[in-house]
């Protein structure tokens, strides 16, 4: 779990994001997590 948070923090758009709405920020986090998940799934 800690590795996932560290990978997510490497995304500059997520780490330095200051959105007006929390829902917009959550959408960006979910998008980044989905991309990371599909990339790791395709390697196996």
Secondary structure in CASP SS format (residue, H / E / C, confidence):
PFRMAT SS
TARGET T0000
AUTHOR 0000-0000-0000
METHOD secondary structure of the structure
MODEL  1
X C 1.00
X H 1.00
X H 1.00
X H 1.00
X H 1.00
X H 1.00
X H 1.00
X H 1.00
X H 1.00
X H 1.00
X C 1.00
X H 1.00
X H 1.00
X H 1.00
X H 1.00
X C 1.00
X C 1.00
X C 1.00
X C 1.00
X C 1.00
X C 1.00
X H 1.00
X H 1.00
X H 1.00
X H 1.00
X H 1.00
X H 1.00
X H 1.00
X H 1.00
X H 1.00
X H 1.00
X H 1.00
X H 1.00
X H 1.00
X H 1.00
X H 1.00
X H 1.00
X H 1.00
X H 1.00
X H 1.00
X H 1.00
X H 1.00
X H 1.00
X C 1.00
END
